[in-house]
Amino acid sequence: MADLPKKAGSRVRVRNFLETHGLAEQIHEFEQSTKTAAEAADAMGCDLGQIVKSLVVVVDGERPVVALVAGDRKGDLRAIADELSGTKAKMADADAVRAATGYAIGGVSPFALPEELPVLVDDSLLRFETVYPAAGTPSSMVRMSREELLGMCRGRVARISL
């Protein structure tokens, strides 16, 4: 995998993870970008809220966390900091996102993340039976049930959106 471009490496990483869970056939790849929630919902033909945004946030200047938020909501940085018993949170820059997750902005998948990286799942996603998180690139997503997402992302459900 070392010879693959970073995008291909992320694609393979997510595909391998999803294959072990019997979901690789649910990956959808597009010619157009799915970087934003609106672009992703248009590409999938689903409700904006069904898109799972993977936000990478840094708490207290040093602790990264992945916050999974419905596409029709905004991450609440104060609530995210509170969930980690922190005092301040800010969105991670591109370098911090890559360092924390191994993925590029726009393609951060909630799967195959480092074990020590906390994952929070916004309770607003519980409205949907089917959700669509990123599949490791800025032009791919995976269709899955909410329960599959919760079971595979190692996340803790919390109220972390506005």
N, C-alpha and C positions, 0 to 999 in steps of 0.2 A: 504494500500500500504506500510505501514511502515515495515511489516514483509517480504516483497519481497526483494530478493537480488538487489543490485544497478542496474545491467544490466536489470533485469526483470522490475524494477521500471521505468527505462528509456524507455523500450520497451512499457510498458503500457501507459506511459505519451504521447508518440508520437502517438500510436494507437488511444488513446482517442481524441487527437487533430485532427488527420486526419479523424476519424469517423465523427466529427462535420462538416467536409468539404466534406464528401462523397468520400474520397480517401483511406480509410483503406484497401480496396481490392487491392490497388496498391503497398502495402508493399511486398518486396521480402526479405526472410530470407535465409541465406546460411549456409552450414556446414563450408565452408572455410572463412577466414578473408576477409573483404572488407575495412580494415583500411587504406590502401593506395589507391590512385587514380588508379594506375595500377591494383591492385587486384580487385577493384570495377568494373573497365571497363571489365576485363576478366570475372568476375562472371556474369555481366549483358549482355555481348556481345555487348557493345556499344563503340562509340568513346571515347577516353580518355578525350576529352574536355567536354563531356556531364556530366561527374562526377562533382558534386558540392562539392568542398572542403570547409569545415567549419573551418577556421583558427581563433583561439582566440589570439588576440593581446592586449598587454597592452601599452597604450599611456601615456607618461610622468610618468611612474612608478606606476600609480594608476588607470587609466581609462581603463577597459576592453572593447573590441569591437569584434563583430563577423564579419569576412570578408569572404564572399562567393566568391570563385574563381574557375574558370574552371580547371579541372584536368590537362590540358596541359599547365597551366600557373603557375607562382610563385607569391605569394603575394609580393607587393612592400611596405615594411614597411615605407619608406619615404612618399609615397602617402597616406597611411592609416593615418599616423600622421597628415599630412596636412589636410585631410578631417575632422579631429576632432580639427583643430586649435591647434595641439600639436607640440612639437619640436622633440620628439624621440619616437620610437615604438620598441617593441621587442616581440617575440613570448612568449606566456604564458607557464609556466610550468604546469605539470599535476595537481597540487593542485589549481593553479589559474584558470585553465580551469574548473575544477569541481566546484569551488566556484562561478565563474561567470555564468556558464550555467546549472549546475546540471548534466552534462554529462561527461563521460570519454573521453579522447583523443581517436580518431579513430571512435567514435560514436556520435560526436556532431551533433545534428540535428538543423536546422535553425527554428524549430517550438517549441512552448510552452516555449519560453525563457522569462526571467524576463522583464517586461515592460520597465524598465529603461536602459536595455542593448542595445546600438546602434548596428544596423546591416547594413553593407555596402555590396552591390552586385556589383561585378566587371562587367563592361560593356562587357567583353569578353563572358559572358554567353548568351548575346543577339543573338549570332550566331545560337543558337540551339532552335528548337521548343520543344524538349523533353529533360528533364534533370533528374538527379538522385542524390538527396541529401541523407545523412545518415538518418536512421530511428531510431536513439537512441542507437544503439549498434554497435560494431565493425564488425558485420556480417549481417547487414541489410541495405536496401536502399528503397526508394520509387520512383516509376516512376510517373512523373508529367509533365505538360506543363510548359514552361518558365513562361507563364502568371500566372499560379496557384502559382508557387514559388514566383513570385514578389508580388502577392496579399496577400499571407499568411505569409510571413516572416517579414513584416513591414520594409523592407530594403530600402535603398536609393541607386540608381544606381550611380556608380562613376568609374573612371579609376583607379584601385588599383592593377594592376598586371604588371608583366614584361613578 
